[in-house]
């Protein structure tokens, strides 16, 4: 099934709902190791930019639109998606093309999340078809259009289990003119966290704070005068850690976690930054390796064992030989809310069944 219009999506889902026939929603296939059941529903034909207004910094496009096409179009107007969506193809071993809908469905966000937030924070509105075949709309082209229950926030990160996106409205932001990176080689997780805590407590708009391969990185962006001022203040503040100014820091590689390309299970762990050094010590004791992003709020772990014994908010991104559910179990009250939402939007349970259950693997 490959609908080309929103009406066709609604007709397909209405029929599937009536027959209780599950569907497996497909975008570019680059963010999820899709182990769900059901007949494939490809959104590749539901593609194209509806409208882009650089002056208003708003973009409306269909879900099958290739993400590289969107980013290139924005770059031509000196704009971008500020939340820096990662490209998961390398770590998942995929060759497809990331899509706008997949980005929203996964609520993607890279190192700049500490400053700009995630995808859901930049959503202005959505159109989607729920599991009953109903066409629904929420939000608009500007933030003031979002009233009542903000369904856009629910759709972002739901991995297609609440509805099939047919149109997405996003705010765009200017590209940063340039960036400077401070590197702190040869530091452990505890020292990296001290550096992050000190830097992120300042008003200097640090847009990246990561610890990879024994080196901590801080990113500063902006106009030349701004960057020079922030750089000099941070160099003075963090002088005891012997920072180095580098021009070619691997922020794209950090965003895409390419340092963990290859075999073995890969886990994405959310935690309080203050807990990160202790969690990393426990994870390394299991025989794997870790890196930090989001100022310590995100741990990437590649290796054996089951991280949820230490960190309950661990999601299995690359399964390899790991067993068990990909998504962490939710607390009772949250699980009941999630189940209620899914019953409201998809009472027959036809949308990506199993994706967020025991045999699911998601990004």
C-alpha positions as MATLAB code, in Angstrom:
seq = 'XXXXXXXXXXXXXXXXXXXXXXXXXXXXXXXXXXXXXXXXXXXXXXXXXXXXXXXXXXXXXXXXXXXXXXXXXXXXXXXXXXXXXXXXXXXXXXXXXXXXXXXXXXXXXXXXXXXXXXXXXXXXXXXXXXXXXXXXXXXXXXXXXXXXXXXXXXXXXXXXXXXXXXXXXXXXXXXXXXXXXXXXXXXXXXXXXXXXXXXXXXXXXXXXXXXXXXXXXXXXXXXXXXXXXXXXXXXXXXXXXXXXXXXXXXXXXXXXXXXXXXXXXXXXXXXXXXXXXXXXXXXXXXXXXXXXXXXXXXXXXXXXXXXXXXXXXXXXXXXXXXXXXXXXXXXXXXXXXXXXXXXXXXXXXXXXXXXXXXXXXXX';
ca = [
       0.000    0.000    0.000;
       1.441    3.328   -1.110;
      -1.146    6.147   -0.907;
      -0.429    9.400   -2.712;
      -2.997   11.580   -0.915;
      -4.394   12.084    2.556;
      -7.795   10.863    1.330;
      -6.253    7.606    0.177;
      -4.580    7.151    3.566;
      -7.933    7.676    5.285;
      -9.677    5.150    3.011;
      -6.994    2.523    3.631;
      -7.039    2.944    7.401;
     -10.824    3.004    7.550;
     -10.929   -0.346    5.773;
      -8.129   -1.778    7.929;
      -9.949   -0.630   11.057;
     -13.175   -2.298    9.946;
     -11.353   -5.551    9.205;
      -8.951   -5.211   12.158;
      -6.071   -5.638    9.735;
      -2.760   -4.330   11.149;
      -0.529   -2.007    9.137;
       3.169   -1.342    9.363;
       3.975    2.305    8.593;
       7.069    2.826    6.455;
       9.003    6.018    5.824;
      12.662    5.863    4.894;
      13.314    2.907    7.185;
      16.274    4.664    8.778;
      15.157    5.246   12.388;
      13.533    2.005   13.498;
      14.506   -1.651   13.328;
      10.908   -2.390   12.411;
       9.733   -5.647   13.964;
       6.046   -4.802   13.879;
       3.358   -6.935   12.286;
       1.013   -5.992    9.509;
       0.865   -5.038    5.860;
       3.390   -2.322    4.870;
       1.949    1.165    4.395;
       4.566    3.216    2.551;
       4.437    7.012    2.710;
       7.030    7.493   -0.032;
       4.439    8.900   -2.473;
       3.031   11.286    0.122;
       5.901   13.653   -0.467;
       6.660   17.270   -1.289;
       6.816   20.737    0.252;
       3.379   22.352    0.624;
       4.683   25.807    1.463;
       7.898   27.371    2.720;
       8.022   30.993    3.880;
      11.621   31.991    4.693;
      10.509   35.428    5.882;
       8.074   33.909    8.349;
      10.441   30.999    9.084;
       7.725   28.384    8.603;
       7.703   25.169    6.612;
       4.841   22.820    5.745;
       5.622   19.526    4.030;
       4.309   16.000    3.625;
       5.785   13.132    5.654;
       7.478   11.235    2.827;
       9.609   14.235    1.860;
      13.310   13.286    2.062;
      14.961   15.066    4.977;
      18.159   15.893    3.011;
      15.961   17.714    0.468;
      14.381   19.765    3.260;
      17.727   20.656    4.818;
      19.198   21.660    1.457;
      16.207   23.888    0.709;
      16.507   25.576    4.088;
      20.274   26.009    3.751;
      19.757   27.840    0.457;
      17.844   30.444    2.492;
      20.434   30.385    5.288;
      18.030   28.539    7.592;
      17.871   25.121    9.242;
      16.014   22.876   11.669;
      17.533   24.051   14.920;
      17.078   20.765   16.784;
      19.744   19.111   14.591;
      18.041   15.792   13.674;
      20.514   12.880   13.736;
      21.058   10.501   10.848;
      20.718    6.946   12.192;
      21.634    5.092    8.996;
      25.233    4.336    9.919;
      24.538    2.842   13.345;
      21.551    0.841   12.053;
      23.266   -0.270    8.858;
      20.512    1.142    6.649;
      20.743    2.642    3.166;
      17.348    4.357    2.868;
      16.717    8.087    2.947;
      15.479    9.726    6.167;
      12.076   11.378    5.841;
      10.380   14.296    7.501;
       7.664   12.066    8.932;
      10.145    9.627   10.431;
      11.974   12.521   12.072;
       8.751   13.741   13.717;
       7.549   10.254   14.640;
      10.835    9.633   16.460;
      10.991   13.146   17.986;
      14.577   13.362   16.742;
      17.070   15.734   18.318;
      20.850   16.067   18.270;
      23.471   17.775   20.448;
      21.770   21.171   20.147;
      18.838   19.842   22.174;
      20.362   21.365   25.308;
      19.811   24.809   23.773;
      17.051   24.440   21.168;
      15.000   21.485   22.401;
      13.808   18.480   20.382;
      11.652   18.176   17.275;
       8.366   18.471   19.210;
       9.434   21.900   20.474;
       9.512   23.190   16.882;
       6.236   21.688   15.668;
       3.593   24.246   14.761;
       0.943   21.782   13.683;
       0.143   18.464   12.063;
      -2.450   16.754    9.927;
      -2.837   13.024   10.423;
      -5.165   10.084    9.966;
      -5.927    8.037   13.064;
      -6.522    4.310   13.320;
     -10.215    4.719   12.502;
      -9.547    6.540    9.250;
     -10.470    9.972   10.621;
      -8.570   12.972    9.202;
      -7.514   15.208   12.099;
      -5.750   18.555   12.274;
      -4.065   20.346   15.147;
      -2.159   23.619   15.340;
      -1.305   25.872   12.430;
       1.490   27.944   10.947;
       2.320   30.016   14.028;
       2.673   29.156   17.703;
      -0.469   31.099   18.735;
      -2.594   28.668   16.702;
      -1.886   25.914   19.216;
      -4.856   25.859   21.581;
      -6.366   23.196   23.804;
      -4.724   19.781   23.734;
      -1.565   20.052   21.650;
      -1.836   16.840   19.637;
       1.380   17.677   17.800;
       3.301   16.944   20.981;
       1.598   13.549   21.251;
       2.361   12.587   17.663;
       6.046   13.514   18.059;
       7.756   10.472   19.509;
       4.746    8.155   19.158;
       6.437    6.143   16.374;
       3.255    6.000   14.337;
       1.161    4.278   16.999;
      -1.424    7.089   17.276;
      -1.840    8.069   13.639;
      -0.292    8.400   10.204;
       1.106   11.861    9.593;
       0.009   13.464    6.331;
       1.312   17.007    6.792;
       3.784   18.631    9.171;
       4.276   22.331    9.978;
       7.603   23.328   11.515;
       9.299   26.544   12.488;
      12.751   27.110   11.043;
      15.610   29.202   12.388;
      18.638   30.959   10.881;
      21.782   28.941   10.329;
      24.526   29.792   12.771;
      27.212   31.823   10.958;
      30.055   29.800   12.455;
      31.042   27.700   15.437;
      33.957   27.267   17.762;
      34.660   24.194   19.857;
      36.592   23.865   23.092;
      38.110   20.408   23.536;
      39.254   18.897   26.826;
      41.292   15.781   26.012;
      42.079   13.052   28.500;
      39.201   13.626   30.934;
      36.991   11.021   32.590;
      33.203   11.122   32.920;
      33.258   12.863   36.289;
      35.538   15.623   35.052;
      33.511   15.985   31.870;
      30.379   16.498   33.951;
      32.117   19.194   36.012;
      33.045   20.961   32.777;
      29.495   20.673   31.439;
      27.948   21.896   34.687;
      30.193   24.941   34.808;
      29.711   25.827   31.129;
      25.959   25.267   31.001;
      25.474   27.408   34.095;
      26.761   30.447   32.195;
      24.814   32.774   29.849;
      27.123   31.900   26.938;
      24.645   29.761   24.964;
      26.658   26.554   24.739;
      24.993   24.570   21.945;
      26.757   21.242   22.406;
      28.292   19.404   25.353;
      29.523   15.870   24.676;
      32.142   13.405   25.945;
      33.418   10.916   23.392;
      36.564    8.815   23.427;
      38.028   10.473   26.509;
      37.592   14.026   25.183;
      34.953   16.483   26.325;
      33.632   19.015   23.813;
      31.797   22.311   24.190;
      30.332   24.072   21.147;
      29.787   27.809   20.807;
      27.925   29.302   17.829;
      27.112   32.785   16.603;
      28.596   35.881   15.003;
      32.358   36.414   15.205;
      32.172   38.925   18.027;
      29.775   36.789   20.031;
      31.842   33.653   19.621;
      35.077   35.408   20.559;
      33.526   36.850   23.706;
      31.988   33.537   24.776;
      35.130   31.589   23.901;
      37.371   33.846   25.956;
      35.047   33.783   28.964;
      34.778   29.997   28.879;
      38.524   29.580   28.431;
      39.076   31.663   31.551;
      36.354   29.897   33.519;
      37.629   26.410   32.615;
      41.357   27.129   32.535;
      42.128   24.449   35.142;
      40.965   21.763   32.680;
      43.405   22.961   29.967;
      40.966   23.538   27.124;
      42.031   23.618   23.494;
      40.310   25.597   20.757;
      39.608   23.377   17.720;
      37.989   24.209   14.383;
      37.151   20.731   13.116;
      35.391   19.063   16.040;
      33.350   15.989   15.024;
      29.875   17.320   15.812;
      28.216   15.526   12.904;
      29.791   12.259   14.063;
      28.722   12.941   17.664;
      25.183   13.686   16.465;
      25.024   10.456   14.437;
      26.874    8.316   17.051;
      29.239    7.028   14.364;
      31.816    6.148   17.041;
      29.558    3.181   17.824;
      29.071    1.959   14.263;
      29.511   -1.796   14.032;
      28.381   -4.846   15.908;
      26.853   -5.228   19.318;
      23.679   -3.916   20.956;
      23.412   -0.147   21.206;
      21.348    1.516   23.926;
      20.124    5.092   24.322;
      19.822    6.013   27.991;
      18.206    9.144   29.409;
      19.251   10.185   32.896;
      19.879   13.090   35.205;
      23.279   14.526   34.259;
      24.489   14.180   37.828;
      23.864   10.423   37.622;
      25.811    9.960   34.382;
      29.327    9.251   35.793;
      28.044    6.572   38.166;
      25.892    4.980   35.480;
      28.791    4.940   33.020;
      31.007    3.262   35.608;
      28.400    0.561   36.135;
      27.865    0.104   32.397;
      31.570   -0.213   31.679;
      31.778   -2.833   34.406;
      29.389   -4.902   32.271;
      32.012   -4.951   29.516;
      30.938   -2.186   27.138;
      31.717    1.447   26.404;
      29.848    4.740   26.832;
      29.695    8.250   25.477;
      27.812   11.297   26.759;
      25.733   13.940   25.023;
      23.260   16.642   26.086;
      25.577   17.740   28.880;
      25.373   14.299   30.482;
      21.613   13.846   30.052;
      22.057   11.254   27.300;
      24.272    8.158   27.512;
      25.010    5.946   24.532;
      26.068    2.447   25.583;
      27.379   -0.271   23.301;
      28.052   -3.625   24.843;
      26.673   -6.692   26.566;
      24.335   -6.944   29.517;
      21.032   -5.276   30.241;
      21.400   -1.564   31.116;
      17.912   -1.313   32.623;
      19.231   -2.997   35.732;
      21.082    0.299   36.294;
      19.139    2.799   34.200;
      15.369    2.343   33.794;
      15.104    4.817   30.894;
      17.139    2.731   28.446;
      15.930    2.132   24.888;
      17.437   -0.546   22.676;
      18.338    1.159   19.397;
      20.338   -1.588   17.683;
      19.291   -5.042   18.789;
      22.129   -7.267   17.506;
      21.945  -10.280   19.856;
      20.122   -8.518   22.703;
      16.778   -9.908   23.837;
      13.762   -8.391   25.507;
      11.674   -5.260   24.886;
      13.270   -2.323   23.115;
      11.345    0.365   24.957;
      11.512    0.629   28.747;
       8.397   -0.205   30.760;
       6.401    2.813   31.855;
       5.252    3.526   35.426;
       1.709    2.354   36.073;
      -0.037    5.741   35.828;
       1.868    6.738   32.679;
       1.202    3.350   31.081;
      -2.526    3.754   31.722;
      -2.508    7.187   30.096;
      -0.618    5.842   27.080;
      -3.004    2.895   26.714;
      -5.980    5.230   26.958;
      -4.601    7.477   24.236;
      -3.959    4.553   21.943;
      -7.482    3.231   22.474;
      -8.875    6.689   21.640;
      -6.952    7.101   18.395;
      -6.611    3.448   17.384;
      -9.240    1.306   19.163;
      -8.615   -1.720   16.922;
      -4.850   -1.593   17.532;
      -3.916   -1.657   13.843;
      -1.155    0.996   13.787;
       2.339   -0.437   14.156;
       1.220   -3.159   16.583;
       4.038   -4.347   18.811;
       6.343   -1.432   18.032;
       6.329   -0.124   21.582;
       5.713   -3.530   23.192;
       7.770   -6.582   24.012;
       9.438   -7.214   20.660;
       9.788   -3.604   19.522;
      12.998   -1.933   18.536;
      12.908    1.800   17.927;
      15.095    4.839   17.582;
];
